[in-house]
Amino acid sequence: MSPILIGVTIAAVGRSHYVLYVLKRGNLASIVITWLVTLFVIGFWSWHWLAK
């Protein structure tokens, strides 16, 4: 996997968590979507790492 893509993904997911929990913006749908995306990314990276 590309290190640039990993960095952009971490920045985007981190930014969404920052907006939700530090700036206190968002609703229930945005919280659920953010956590689903976070779990998907962690799962994908884990599967990719374990499949090697």
N, C-alpha and C positions, 0 to 999 in steps of 0.2 A: 504494500500500500504506500501511497505517496505521502511523505512527511508533510507536505503543504496541505493536502486534503485533510489529514489528521488534525493539523493545527487549526484550520478553518472550522472544522467540525467542533473541536473543543471550544473555540471562541464563540461560535454560534450558540451551542448548548449552554455554555457558561453565561452568556449574555441573557439568554431567556430566563435562566434561574435567577440572575441578578435583578432583572426587571420584575419578576414575580415576587421575590422574597425581600429584596432590599428596598426597591422603589414602591413596593406594595401595589402594583398594578396588575390587572388581570382578573379573570373570573374563573369559575370552576372548570369550564371547558378548556381554557388555556393552561390551567394547572395539569389537568389530565393529559392533554396532548404533549406538554413539555415532558412529563414523566414517562409517557409511552415512548417518545422519541429517545429519551435518555436510556431507557432500558433496551430499546432496539439497537442503539449504537453500541452499548456495552456488550450485548449479546452477539452482535455481528463481529466485533473485534475479538471477543473470546473465541467464537467459532473459527474465525480466520486463523487465530494464533494456535488453537488446538489442532486444527486440520493439517498443520505443517508437519 
